[in-house]
Amino acid sequence: MANAEFTNLDADGLRAYMHSHQENEYLLIDVRQHEEYQAGHIAGARLLPLGELSARIGELPVDRDVIFY
């Protein structure tokens, strides 16, 4: 596995990050359940429920930041 760096962001930190980066530089992953995602999510976020993450980790890009919420 490549060297990975992890950073915790609060809501304001995420807003600042999104404001200072192009959408093609990161991928937002919503780890909630389908019903929660349907009820509302951050624009552009992709649904990947937490329970499926380990089985689907290979679907995530390695060439950009991945942000889980």
CHARMM-style PDB file with segment names, atoms N, HN, CA, C and O in Angstrom:
ATOM      1  N   MET     1       0.842  -1.179   0.000  1.00  0.00      PROA
ATOM      2  CA  MET     1       0.000   0.000   0.000  1.00  0.00      PROA
ATOM      3  C   MET     1       0.885   1.239   0.000  1.00  0.00      PROA
ATOM      4  O   MET     1       1.923   1.280   0.660  1.00  0.00      PROA
ATOM      5  N   ALA     2       0.460   2.233  -0.742  1.00  0.00      PROA
ATOM      6  HN  ALA     2      -0.383   2.200  -1.278  1.00  0.00      PROA
ATOM      7  CA  ALA     2       1.208   3.486  -0.814  1.00  0.00      PROA
ATOM      8  C   ALA     2       1.124   4.216   0.520  1.00  0.00      PROA
ATOM      9  O   ALA     2       0.235   3.957   1.331  1.00  0.00      PROA
ATOM     10  N   ASN     3       2.050   5.118   0.727  1.00  0.00      PROA
ATOM     11  HN  ASN     3       2.772   5.328   0.068  1.00  0.00      PROA
ATOM     12  CA  ASN     3       2.039   5.928   1.934  1.00  0.00      PROA
ATOM     13  C   ASN     3       0.797   6.806   1.923  1.00  0.00      PROA
ATOM     14  O   ASN     3       0.612   7.591   0.993  1.00  0.00      PROA
ATOM     15  N   ALA     4      -0.039   6.695   2.913  1.00  0.00      PROA
ATOM     16  HN  ALA     4       0.112   6.057   3.668  1.00  0.00      PROA
ATOM     17  CA  ALA     4      -1.283   7.454   2.981  1.00  0.00      PROA
ATOM     18  C   ALA     4      -1.210   8.443   4.132  1.00  0.00      PROA
ATOM     19  O   ALA     4      -0.584   8.186   5.160  1.00  0.00      PROA
ATOM     20  N   GLU     5      -1.854   9.559   3.937  1.00  0.00      PROA
ATOM     21  HN  GLU     5      -2.363   9.767   3.102  1.00  0.00      PROA
ATOM     22  CA  GLU     5      -1.932  10.583   4.970  1.00  0.00      PROA
ATOM     23  C   GLU     5      -3.400  10.798   5.292  1.00  0.00      PROA
ATOM     24  O   GLU     5      -4.234  10.883   4.391  1.00  0.00      PROA
ATOM     25  N   PHE     6      -3.713  10.887   6.569  1.00  0.00      PROA
ATOM     26  HN  PHE     6      -3.035  10.818   7.301  1.00  0.00      PROA
ATOM     27  CA  PHE     6      -5.085  11.078   6.999  1.00  0.00      PROA
ATOM     28  C   PHE     6      -5.190  12.378   7.776  1.00  0.00      PROA
ATOM     29  O   PHE     6      -4.325  12.702   8.590  1.00  0.00      PROA
ATOM     30  N   THR     7      -6.252  13.115   7.516  1.00  0.00      PROA
ATOM     31  HN  THR     7      -6.954  12.852   6.855  1.00  0.00      PROA
ATOM     32  CA  THR     7      -6.511  14.365   8.217  1.00  0.00      PROA
ATOM     33  C   THR     7      -7.972  14.402   8.605  1.00  0.00      PROA
ATOM     34  O   THR     7      -8.839  14.102   7.785  1.00  0.00      PROA
ATOM     35  N   ASN     8      -8.256  14.762   9.833  1.00  0.00      PROA
ATOM     36  HN  ASN     8      -7.552  15.006  10.499  1.00  0.00      PROA
ATOM     37  CA  ASN     8      -9.636  14.950  10.269  1.00  0.00      PROA
ATOM     38  C   ASN     8     -10.035  16.393   9.996  1.00  0.00      PROA
ATOM     39  O   ASN     8      -9.291  17.323  10.306  1.00  0.00      PROA
ATOM     40  N   LEU     9     -11.218  16.571   9.413  1.00  0.00      PROA
ATOM     41  HN  LEU     9     -11.823  15.815   9.162  1.00  0.00      PROA
ATOM     42  CA  LEU     9     -11.739  17.902   9.138  1.00  0.00      PROA
ATOM     43  C   LEU     9     -13.089  18.061   9.810  1.00  0.00      PROA
ATOM     44  O   LEU     9     -13.876  17.118   9.882  1.00  0.00      PROA
ATOM     45  N   ASP    10     -13.347  19.263  10.302  1.00  0.00      PROA
ATOM     46  HN  ASP    10     -12.707  20.029  10.244  1.00  0.00      PROA
ATOM     47  CA  ASP    10     -14.703  19.556  10.750  1.00  0.00      PROA
ATOM     48  C   ASP    10     -15.442  20.168   9.556  1.00  0.00      PROA
ATOM     49  O   ASP    10     -14.864  20.299   8.477  1.00  0.00      PROA
ATOM     50  N   ALA    11     -16.694  20.538   9.735  1.00  0.00      PROA
ATOM     51  HN  ALA    11     -17.164  20.432  10.612  1.00  0.00      PROA
ATOM     52  CA  ALA    11     -17.499  21.066   8.629  1.00  0.00      PROA
ATOM     53  C   ALA    11     -16.857  22.305   8.001  1.00  0.00      PROA
ATOM     54  O   ALA    11     -16.837  22.441   6.778  1.00  0.00      PROA
ATOM     55  N   ASP    12     -16.338  23.194   8.824  1.00  0.00      PROA
ATOM     56  HN  ASP    12     -16.354  23.084   9.817  1.00  0.00      PROA
ATOM     57  CA  ASP    12     -15.697  24.398   8.284  1.00  0.00      PROA
ATOM     58  C   ASP    12     -14.431  24.051   7.512  1.00  0.00      PROA
ATOM     59  O   ASP    12     -14.145  24.652   6.476  1.00  0.00      PROA
ATOM     60  N   GLY    13     -13.675  23.083   8.016  1.00  0.00      PROA
ATOM     61  HN  GLY    13     -13.907  22.595   8.857  1.00  0.00      PROA
ATOM     62  CA  GLY    13     -12.468  22.650   7.318  1.00  0.00      PROA
ATOM     63  C   GLY    13     -12.788  22.035   5.967  1.00  0.00      PROA
ATOM     64  O   GLY    13     -12.072  22.261   4.992  1.00  0.00      PROA
ATOM     65  N   LEU    14     -13.867  21.255   5.909  1.00  0.00      PROA
ATOM     66  HN  LEU    14     -14.448  21.072   6.702  1.00  0.00      PROA
ATOM     67  CA  LEU    14     -14.275  20.666   4.636  1.00  0.00      PROA
ATOM     68  C   LEU    14     -14.709  21.744   3.653  1.00  0.00      PROA
ATOM     69  O   LEU    14     -14.343  21.700   2.478  1.00  0.00      PROA
ATOM     70  N   ARG    15     -15.480  22.702   4.127  1.00  0.00      PROA
ATOM     71  HN  ARG    15     -15.777  22.737   5.081  1.00  0.00      PROA
ATOM     72  CA  ARG    15     -15.899  23.809   3.250  1.00  0.00      PROA
ATOM     73  C   ARG    15     -14.679  24.539   2.699  1.00  0.00      PROA
ATOM     74  O   ARG    15     -14.627  24.844   1.507  1.00  0.00      PROA
ATOM     75  N   ALA    16     -13.714  24.819   3.539  1.00  0.00      PROA
ATOM     76  HN  ALA    16     -13.756  24.571   4.507  1.00  0.00      PROA
ATOM     77  CA  ALA    16     -12.501  25.518   3.103  1.00  0.00      PROA
ATOM     78  C   ALA    16     -11.730  24.672   2.090  1.00  0.00      PROA
ATOM     79  O   ALA    16     -11.249  25.190   1.083  1.00  0.00      PROA
ATOM     80  N   TYR    17     -11.615  23.373   2.358  1.00  0.00      PROA
ATOM     81  HN  TYR    17     -12.007  22.951   3.176  1.00  0.00      PROA
ATOM     82  CA  TYR    17     -10.922  22.473   1.432  1.00  0.00      PROA
ATOM     83  C   TYR    17     -11.615  22.485   0.066  1.00  0.00      PROA
ATOM     84  O   TYR    17     -10.963  22.642  -0.966  1.00  0.00      PROA
ATOM     85  N   MET    18     -12.934  22.318   0.070  1.00  0.00      PROA
ATOM     86  HN  MET    18     -13.463  22.191   0.909  1.00  0.00      PROA
ATOM     87  CA  MET    18     -13.683  22.274  -1.182  1.00  0.00      PROA
ATOM     88  C   MET    18     -13.588  23.595  -1.938  1.00  0.00      PROA
ATOM     89  O   MET    18     -13.554  23.609  -3.169  1.00  0.00      PROA
ATOM     90  N   HSD    19     -13.544  24.695  -1.207  1.00  0.00      PROA
ATOM     91  HN  HSD    19     -13.572  24.684  -0.207  1.00  0.00      PROA
ATOM     92  CA  HSD    19     -13.438  26.010  -1.828  1.00  0.00      PROA
ATOM     93  C   HSD    19     -12.065  26.226  -2.485  1.00  0.00      PROA
ATOM     94  O   HSD    19     -11.955  26.932  -3.487  1.00  0.00      PROA
ATOM     95  N   SER    20     -11.042  25.622  -1.921  1.00  0.00      PROA
ATOM     96  HN  SER    20     -11.131  25.048  -1.107  1.00  0.00      PROA
ATOM     97  CA  SER    20      -9.680  25.852  -2.410  1.00  0.00      PROA
ATOM     98  C   SER    20      -9.175  24.774  -3.375  1.00  0.00      PROA
ATOM     99  O   SER    20      -8.029  24.833  -3.821  1.00  0.00      PROA
ATOM    100  N   HSD    21     -10.019  23.794  -3.699  1.00  0.00      PROA
ATOM    101  HN  HSD    21     -10.950  23.746  -3.337  1.00  0.00      PROA
ATOM    102  CA  HSD    21      -9.632  22.717  -4.610  1.00  0.00      PROA
ATOM    103  C   HSD    21     -10.666  22.542  -5.713  1.00  0.00      PROA
ATOM    104  O   HSD    21     -11.851  22.805  -5.507  1.00  0.00      PROA
ATOM    105  N   GLN    22     -10.222  22.103  -6.873  1.00  0.00      PROA
ATOM    106  HN  GLN    22      -9.259  21.890  -7.040  1.00  0.00      PROA
ATOM    107  CA  GLN    22     -11.118  21.773  -7.973  1.00  0.00      PROA
ATOM    108  C   GLN    22     -11.798  20.442  -7.671  1.00  0.00      PROA
ATOM    109  O   GLN    22     -11.222  19.594  -6.990  1.00  0.00      PROA
ATOM    110  N   GLU    23     -13.025  20.250  -8.174  1.00  0.00      PROA
ATOM    111  HN  GLU    23     -13.493  20.940  -8.727  1.00  0.00      PROA
ATOM    112  CA  GLU    23     -13.760  19.003  -7.916  1.00  0.00      PROA
ATOM    113  C   GLU    23     -13.024  17.769  -8.415  1.00  0.00      PROA
ATOM    114  O   GLU    23     -13.188  16.689  -7.848  1.00  0.00      PROA
ATOM    115  N   ASN    24     -12.222  17.902  -9.457  1.00  0.00      PROA
ATOM    116  HN  ASN    24     -12.088  18.779  -9.918  1.00  0.00      PROA
ATOM    117  CA  ASN    24     -11.496  16.734  -9.988  1.00  0.00      PROA
ATOM    118  C   ASN    24     -10.260  16.387  -9.166  1.00  0.00      PROA
ATOM    119  O   ASN    24      -9.550  15.437  -9.496  1.00  0.00      PROA
ATOM    120  N   GLU    25      -9.992  17.144  -8.098  1.00  0.00      PROA
ATOM    121  HN  GLU    25     -10.569  17.916  -7.830  1.00  0.00      PROA
ATOM    122  CA  GLU    25      -8.854  16.871  -7.230  1.00  0.00      PROA
ATOM    123  C   GLU    25      -9.219  15.987  -6.042  1.00  0.00      PROA
ATOM    124  O   GLU    25      -8.334  15.524  -5.323  1.00  0.00      PROA
ATOM    125  N   TYR    26     -10.512  15.747  -5.828  1.00  0.00      PROA
ATOM    126  HN  TYR    26     -11.231  16.123  -6.413  1.00  0.00      PROA
ATOM    127  CA  TYR    26     -10.938  14.964  -4.679  1.00  0.00      PROA
ATOM    128  C   TYR    26     -12.221  14.204  -4.998  1.00  0.00      PROA
ATOM    129  O   TYR    26     -12.902  14.489  -5.983  1.00  0.00      PROA
ATOM    130  N   LEU    27     -12.533  13.241  -4.152  1.00  0.00      PROA
ATOM    131  HN  LEU    27     -11.979  13.009  -3.352  1.00  0.00      PROA
ATOM    132  CA  LEU    27     -13.768  12.484  -4.261  1.00  0.00      PROA
ATOM    133  C   LEU    27     -14.414  12.444  -2.887  1.00  0.00      PROA
ATOM    134  O   LEU    27     -13.783  12.033  -1.913  1.00  0.00      PROA
ATOM    135  N   LEU    28     -15.667  12.868  -2.804  1.00  0.00      PROA
ATOM    136  HN  LEU    28     -16.179  13.202  -3.596  1.00  0.00      PROA
ATOM    137  CA  LEU    28     -16.421  12.812  -1.559  1.00  0.00      PROA
ATOM    138  C   LEU    28     -17.144  11.476  -1.491  1.00  0.00      PROA
ATOM    139  O   LEU    28     -17.833  11.085  -2.433  1.00  0.00      PROA
ATOM    140  N   ILE    29     -16.986  10.782  -0.377  1.00  0.00      PROA
ATOM    141  HN  ILE    29     -16.427  11.099   0.389  1.00  0.00      PROA
ATOM    142  CA  ILE    29     -17.642   9.495  -0.162  1.00  0.00      PROA
ATOM    143  C   ILE    29     -18.568   9.616   1.050  1.00  0.00      PROA
ATOM    144  O   ILE    29     -18.117   9.906   2.158  1.00  0.00      PROA
ATOM    145  N   ASP    30     -19.849   9.394   0.832  1.00  0.00      PROA
ATOM    146  HN  ASP    30     -20.216   9.158  -0.068  1.00  0.00      PROA
ATOM    147  CA  ASP    30     -20.842   9.384   1.902  1.00  0.00      PROA
ATOM    148  C   ASP    30     -20.959   7.944   2.387  1.00  0.00      PROA
ATOM    149  O   ASP    30     -21.363   7.070   1.619  1.00  0.00      PROA
ATOM    150  N   VAL    31     -20.615   7.681   3.635  1.00  0.00      PROA
ATOM    151  HN  VAL    31     -20.287   8.391   4.258  1.00  0.00      PROA
ATOM    152  CA  VAL    31     -20.575   6.312   4.158  1.00  0.00      PROA
ATOM    153  C   VAL    31     -21.856   5.915   4.899  1.00  0.00      PROA
ATOM    154  O   VAL    31     -21.899   4.881   5.565  1.00  0.00      PROA
ATOM    155  N   ARG    32     -22.881   6.732   4.778  1.00  0.00      PROA
ATOM    156  HN  ARG    32     -22.846   7.572   4.237  1.00  0.00      PROA
ATOM    157  CA  ARG    32     -24.146   6.403   5.447  1.00  0.00      PROA
ATOM    158  C   ARG    32     -24.922   5.371   4.622  1.00  0.00      PROA
ATOM    159  O   ARG    32     -24.441   4.906   3.589  1.00  0.00      PROA
ATOM    160  N   GLN    33     -26.101   5.022   5.076  1.00  0.00      PROA
ATOM    161  HN  GLN    33     -26.492   5.400   5.916  1.00  0.00      PROA
ATOM    162  CA  GLN    33     -26.958   4.072   4.379  1.00  0.00      PROA
ATOM    163  C   GLN    33     -27.724   4.766   3.252  1.00  0.00      PROA
ATOM    164  O   GLN    33     -27.866   5.988   3.238  1.00  0.00      PROA
ATOM    165  N   HSD    34     -28.215   3.956   2.307  1.00  0.00      PROA
ATOM    166  HN  HSD    34     -28.100   2.963   2.318  1.00  0.00      PROA
ATOM    167  CA  HSD    34     -28.903   4.467   1.121  1.00  0.00      PROA
ATOM    168  C   HSD    34     -30.023   5.451   1.479  1.00  0.00      PROA
ATOM    169  O   HSD    34     -30.147   6.504   0.854  1.00  0.00      PROA
ATOM    170  N   GLU    35     -30.825   5.115   2.468  1.00  0.00      PROA
ATOM    171  HN  GLU    35     -30.724   4.260   2.976  1.00  0.00      PROA
ATOM    172  CA  GLU    35     -31.949   5.967   2.847  1.00  0.00      PROA
ATOM    173  C   GLU    35     -31.469   7.326   3.350  1.00  0.00      PROA
ATOM    174  O   GLU    35     -32.072   8.356   3.048  1.00  0.00      PROA
ATOM    175  N   GLU    36     -30.394   7.322   4.111  1.00  0.00      PROA
ATOM    176  HN  GLU    36     -29.904   6.485   4.356  1.00  0.00      PROA
ATOM    177  CA  GLU    36     -29.842   8.574   4.627  1.00  0.00      PROA
ATOM    178  C   GLU    36     -29.286   9.421   3.485  1.00  0.00      PROA
ATOM    179  O   GLU    36     -29.469  10.637   3.458  1.00  0.00      PROA
ATOM    180  N   TYR    37     -28.610   8.773   2.550  1.00  0.00      PROA
ATOM    181  HN  TYR    37     -28.461   7.785   2.572  1.00  0.00      PROA
ATOM    182  CA  TYR    37     -28.058   9.464   1.382  1.00  0.00      PROA
ATOM    183  C   TYR    37     -29.180  10.093   0.562  1.00  0.00      PROA
ATOM    184  O   TYR    37     -29.081  11.245   0.140  1.00  0.00      PROA
ATOM    185  N   GLN    38     -30.248   9.326   0.342  1.00  0.00      PROA
ATOM    186  HN  GLN    38     -30.328   8.391   0.686  1.00  0.00      PROA
ATOM    187  CA  GLN    38     -31.388   9.825  -0.436  1.00  0.00      PROA
ATOM    188  C   GLN    38     -32.041  11.020   0.250  1.00  0.00      PROA
ATOM    189  O   GLN    38     -32.539  11.919  -0.427  1.00  0.00      PROA
ATOM    190  N   ALA    39     -32.048  11.044   1.567  1.00  0.00      PROA
ATOM    191  HN  ALA    39     -31.643  10.314   2.118  1.00  0.00      PROA
ATOM    192  CA  ALA    39     -32.670  12.133   2.312  1.00  0.00      PROA
ATOM    193  C   ALA    39     -31.892  13.438   2.174  1.00  0.00      PROA
ATOM    194  O   ALA    39     -32.454  14.515   2.373  1.00  0.00      PROA
ATOM    195  N   GLY    40     -30.610  13.357   1.836  1.00  0.00      PROA
ATOM    196  HN  GLY    40     -30.153  12.482   1.674  1.00  0.00      PROA
ATOM    197  CA  GLY    40     -29.790  14.545   1.653  1.00  0.00      PROA
ATOM    198  C   GLY    40     -28.320  14.222   1.751  1.00  0.00      PROA
ATOM    199  O   GLY    40     -27.892  13.453   2.612  1.00  0.00      PROA
ATOM    200  N   HSD    41     -27.545  14.820   0.853  1.00  0.00      PROA
ATOM    201  HN  HSD    41     -27.892  15.445   0.153  1.00  0.00      PROA
ATOM    202  CA  HSD    41     -26.096  14.602   0.850  1.00  0.00      PROA
ATOM    203  C   HSD    41     -25.408  15.804   0.217  1.00  0.00      PROA
ATOM    204  O   HSD    41     -26.051  16.637  -0.421  1.00  0.00      PROA
ATOM    205  N   ILE    42     -24.113  15.881   0.398  1.00  0.00      PROA
ATOM    206  HN  ILE    42     -23.591  15.204   0.916  1.00  0.00      PROA
ATOM    207  CA  ILE    42     -23.323  16.953  -0.198  1.00  0.00      PROA
ATOM    208  C   ILE    42     -23.293  16.738  -1.707  1.00  0.00      PROA
ATOM    209  O   ILE    42     -23.051  15.626  -2.177  1.00  0.00      PROA
ATOM    210  N   ALA    43     -23.537  17.793  -2.455  1.00  0.00      PROA
ATOM    211  HN  ALA    43     -23.733  18.696  -2.073  1.00  0.00      PROA
ATOM    212  CA  ALA    43     -23.538  17.700  -3.918  1.00  0.00      PROA
ATOM    213  C   ALA    43     -22.229  17.102  -4.415  1.00  0.00      PROA
ATOM    214  O   ALA    43     -21.149  17.516  -3.995  1.00  0.00      PROA
ATOM    215  N   GLY    44     -22.332  16.137  -5.303  1.00  0.00      PROA
ATOM    216  HN  GLY    44     -23.209  15.801  -5.644  1.00  0.00      PROA
ATOM    217  CA  GLY    44     -21.155  15.493  -5.869  1.00  0.00      PROA
ATOM    218  C   GLY    44     -20.659  14.289  -5.088  1.00  0.00      PROA
ATOM    219  O   GLY    44     -19.757  13.585  -5.542  1.00  0.00      PROA
ATOM    220  N   ALA    45     -21.241  14.044  -3.913  1.00  0.00      PROA
ATOM    221  HN  ALA    45     -21.974  14.616  -3.544  1.00  0.00      PROA
ATOM    222  CA  ALA    45     -20.798  12.911  -3.089  1.00  0.00      PROA
ATOM    223  C   ALA    45     -21.273  11.596  -3.691  1.00  0.00      PROA
ATOM    224  O   ALA    45     -22.348  11.511  -4.284  1.00  0.00      PROA
ATOM    225  N   ARG    46     -20.451  10.587  -3.524  1.00  0.00      PROA
ATOM    226  HN  ARG    46     -19.578  10.656  -3.042  1.00  0.00      PROA
ATOM    227  CA  ARG    46     -20.768   9.232  -3.986  1.00  0.00      PROA
ATOM    228  C   ARG    46     -21.102   8.379  -2.772  1.00  0.00      PROA
ATOM    229  O   ARG    46     -20.425   8.454  -1.746  1.00  0.00      PROA
ATOM    230  N   LEU    47     -22.140   7.572  -2.890  1.00  0.00      PROA
ATOM    231  HN  LEU    47     -22.689   7.511  -3.723  1.00  0.00      PROA
ATOM    232  CA  LEU    47     -22.543   6.702  -1.791  1.00  0.00      PROA
ATOM    233  C   LEU    47     -21.700   5.438  -1.773  1.00  0.00      PROA
ATOM    234  O   LEU    47     -21.577   4.747  -2.784  1.00  0.00      PROA
ATOM    235  N   LEU    48     -21.123   5.143  -0.620  1.00  0.00      PROA
ATOM    236  HN  LEU    48     -21.224   5.705   0.201  1.00  0.00      PROA
ATOM    237  CA  LEU    48     -20.393   3.898  -0.384  1.00  0.00      PROA
ATOM    238  C   LEU    48     -20.578   3.575   1.097  1.00  0.00      PROA
ATOM    239  O   LEU    48     -19.763   3.972   1.929  1.00  0.00      PROA
ATOM    240  N   PRO    49     -21.665   2.845   1.426  1.00  0.00      PROA
ATOM    241  CA  PRO    49     -21.960   2.571   2.837  1.00  0.00      PROA
ATOM    242  C   PRO    49     -20.763   1.964   3.565  1.00  0.00      PROA
ATOM    243  O   PRO    49     -20.028   1.149   3.008  1.00  0.00      PROA
ATOM    244  N   LEU    50     -20.585   2.366   4.789  1.00  0.00      PROA
ATOM    245  HN  LEU    50     -21.182   3.029   5.242  1.00  0.00      PROA
ATOM    246  CA  LEU    50     -19.442   1.942   5.590  1.00  0.00      PROA
ATOM    247  C   LEU    50     -19.307   0.428   5.637  1.00  0.00      PROA
ATOM    248  O   LEU    50     -18.192  -0.093   5.598  1.00  0.00      PROA
ATOM    249  N   GLY    51     -20.411  -0.280   5.720  1.00  0.00      PROA
ATOM    250  HN  GLY    51     -21.317   0.143   5.752  1.00  0.00      PROA
ATOM    251  CA  GLY    51     -20.371  -1.733   5.774  1.00  0.00      PROA
ATOM    252  C   GLY    51     -19.832  -2.383   4.514  1.00  0.00      PROA
ATOM    253  O   GLY    51     -19.425  -3.544   4.546  1.00  0.00      PROA
ATOM    254  N   GLU    52     -19.821  -1.652   3.396  1.00  0.00      PROA
ATOM    255  HN  GLU    52     -20.152  -0.709   3.370  1.00  0.00      PROA
ATOM    256  CA  GLU    52     -19.320  -2.171   2.118  1.00  0.00      PROA
ATOM    257  C   GLU    52     -17.899  -1.699   1.802  1.00  0.00      PROA
ATOM    258  O   GLU    52     -17.287  -2.156   0.837  1.00  0.00      PROA
ATOM    259  N   LEU    53     -17.391  -0.798   2.607  1.00  0.00      PROA
ATOM    260  HN  LEU    53     -17.889  -0.427   3.391  1.00  0.00      PROA
ATOM    261  CA  LEU    53     -16.113  -0.151   2.299  1.00  0.00      PROA
ATOM    262  C   LEU    53     -14.964  -1.130   2.109  1.00  0.00      PROA
ATOM    263  O   LEU    53     -14.232  -1.023   1.125  1.00  0.00      PROA
ATOM    264  N   SER    54     -14.786  -2.070   3.011  1.00  0.00      PROA
ATOM    265  HN  SER    54     -15.381  -2.157   3.810  1.00  0.00      PROA
ATOM    266  CA  SER    54     -13.642  -2.972   2.886  1.00  0.00      PROA
ATOM    267  C   SER    54     -13.713  -3.814   1.623  1.00  0.00      PROA
ATOM    268  O   SER    54     -12.677  -4.109   1.027  1.00  0.00      PROA
ATOM    269  N   ALA    55     -14.904  -4.206   1.200  1.00  0.00      PROA
ATOM    270  HN  ALA    55     -15.746  -3.966   1.684  1.00  0.00      PROA
ATOM    271  CA  ALA    55     -15.049  -5.016  -0.010  1.00  0.00      PROA
ATOM    272  C   ALA    55     -14.896  -4.191  -1.282  1.00  0.00      PROA
ATOM    273  O   ALA    55     -14.588  -4.738  -2.341  1.00  0.00      PROA
ATOM    274  N   ARG    56     -15.109  -2.884  -1.190  1.00  0.00      PROA
ATOM    275  HN  ARG    56     -15.360  -2.439  -0.330  1.00  0.00      PROA
ATOM    276  CA  ARG    56     -15.099  -2.035  -2.387  1.00  0.00      PROA
ATOM    277  C   ARG    56     -13.951  -1.026  -2.405  1.00  0.00      PROA
ATOM    278  O   ARG    56     -13.944  -0.111  -3.228  1.00  0.00      PROA
ATOM    279  N   ILE    57     -12.985  -1.187  -1.505  1.00  0.00      PROA
ATOM    280  HN  ILE    57     -12.991  -1.931  -0.837  1.00  0.00      PROA
ATOM    281  CA  ILE    57     -11.888  -0.226  -1.385  1.00  0.00      PROA
ATOM    282  C   ILE    57     -11.126  -0.057  -2.703  1.00  0.00      PROA
ATOM    283  O   ILE    57     -10.586   1.016  -2.970  1.00  0.00      PROA
ATOM    284  N   GLY    58     -11.079  -1.091  -3.513  1.00  0.00      PROA
ATOM    285  HN  GLY    58     -11.517  -1.964  -3.296  1.00  0.00      PROA
ATOM    286  CA  GLY    58     -10.388  -1.019  -4.797  1.00  0.00      PROA
ATOM    287  C   GLY    58     -11.037  -0.083  -5.797  1.00  0.00      PROA
ATOM    288  O   GLY    58     -10.416   0.264  -6.801  1.00  0.00      PROA
ATOM    289  N   GLU    59     -12.267   0.334  -5.551  1.00  0.00      PROA
ATOM    290  HN  GLU    59     -12.771   0.052  -4.735  1.00  0.00      PROA
ATOM    291  CA  GLU    59     -12.970   1.263  -6.435  1.00  0.00      PROA
ATOM    292  C   GLU    59     -12.521   2.709  -6.235  1.00  0.00      PROA
ATOM    293  O   GLU    59     -12.822   3.576  -7.055  1.00  0.00      PROA
ATOM    294  N   LEU    60     -11.811   2.961  -5.158  1.00  0.00      PROA
ATOM    295  HN  LEU    60     -11.567   2.257  -4.491  1.00  0.00      PROA
ATOM    296  CA  LEU    60     -11.421   4.334  -4.838  1.00  0.00      PROA
ATOM    297  C   LEU    60     -10.185   4.747  -5.628  1.00  0.00      PROA
ATOM    298  O   LEU    60      -9.276   3.942  -5.834  1.00  0.00      PROA
ATOM    299  N   PRO    61     -10.153   5.996  -6.069  1.00  0.00      PROA
ATOM    300  CA  PRO    61      -8.998   6.468  -6.832  1.00  0.00      PROA
ATOM    301  C   PRO    61      -7.756   6.604  -5.959  1.00  0.00      PROA
ATOM    302  O   PRO    61      -7.854   6.862  -4.760  1.00  0.00      PROA
ATOM    303  N   VAL    62      -6.598   6.432  -6.565  1.00  0.00      PROA
ATOM    304  HN  VAL    62      -6.518   6.223  -7.540  1.00  0.00      PROA
ATOM    305  CA  VAL    62      -5.338   6.613  -5.845  1.00  0.00      PROA
ATOM    306  C   VAL    62      -4.646   7.906  -6.262  1.00  0.00      PROA
ATOM    307  O   VAL    62      -3.613   8.273  -5.702  1.00  0.00      PROA
ATOM    308  N   ASP    63      -5.216   8.589  -7.239  1.00  0.00      PROA
ATOM    309  HN  ASP    63      -6.055   8.291  -7.694  1.00  0.00      PROA
ATOM    310  CA  ASP    63      -4.586   9.790  -7.790  1.00  0.00      PROA
ATOM    311  C   ASP    63      -5.220  11.081  -7.311  1.00  0.00      PROA
ATOM    312  O   ASP    63      -4.920  12.149  -7.845  1.00  0.00      PROA
ATOM    313  N   ARG    64      -6.090  11.006  -6.315  1.00  0.00      PROA
ATOM    314  HN  ARG    64      -6.333  10.139  -5.882  1.00  0.00      PROA
ATOM    315  CA  ARG    64      -6.689  12.219  -5.759  1.00  0.00      PROA
ATOM    316  C   ARG    64      -7.105  11.972  -4.316  1.00  0.00      PROA
ATOM    317  O   ARG    64      -7.150  10.829  -3.860  1.00  0.00      PROA
ATOM    318  N   ASP    65      -7.406  13.041  -3.610  1.00  0.00      PROA
ATOM    319  HN  ASP    65      -7.370  13.969  -3.981  1.00  0.00      PROA
ATOM    320  CA  ASP    65      -7.829  12.932  -2.222  1.00  0.00      PROA
ATOM    321  C   ASP    65      -9.203  12.275  -2.155  1.00  0.00      PROA
ATOM    322  O   ASP    65     -10.067  12.537  -2.992  1.00  0.00      PROA
ATOM    323  N   VAL    66      -9.395  11.430  -1.166  1.00  0.00      PROA
ATOM    324  HN  VAL    66      -8.693  11.217  -0.487  1.00  0.00      PROA
ATOM    325  CA  VAL    66     -10.686  10.809  -0.910  1.00  0.00      PROA
ATOM    326  C   VAL    66     -11.154  11.302   0.458  1.00  0.00      PROA
ATOM    327  O   VAL    66     -10.443  11.174   1.454  1.00  0.00      PROA
ATOM    328  N   ILE    67     -12.359  11.867   0.490  1.00  0.00      PROA
ATOM    329  HN  ILE    67     -12.937  11.972  -0.319  1.00  0.00      PROA
ATOM    330  CA  ILE    67     -12.896  12.435   1.714  1.00  0.00      PROA
ATOM    331  C   ILE    67     -14.121  11.635   2.107  1.00  0.00      PROA
ATOM    332  O   ILE    67     -15.089  11.560   1.350  1.00  0.00      PROA
ATOM    333  N   PHE    68     -14.083  11.035   3.289  1.00  0.00      PROA
ATOM    334  HN  PHE    68     -13.297  11.095   3.904  1.00  0.00      PROA
ATOM    335  CA  PHE    68     -15.186  10.243   3.799  1.00  0.00      PROA
ATOM    336  C   PHE    68     -15.981  11.074   4.798  1.00  0.00      PROA
ATOM    337  O   PHE    68     -15.415  11.782   5.631  1.00  0.00      PROA
ATOM    338  N   TYR    69     -17.295  10.975   4.700  1.00  0.00      PROA
ATOM    339  HN  TYR    69     -17.755  10.399   4.024  1.00  0.00      PROA
ATOM    340  CA  TYR    69     -18.142  11.600   5.731  1.00  0.00      PROA
ATOM    341  C   TYR    69     -19.380  10.762   5.956  1.00  0.00      PROA
ATOM    342  OT1 TYR    69     -20.221  11.113   6.782  1.00  0.00      PROA
TER     343      TYR     69
END
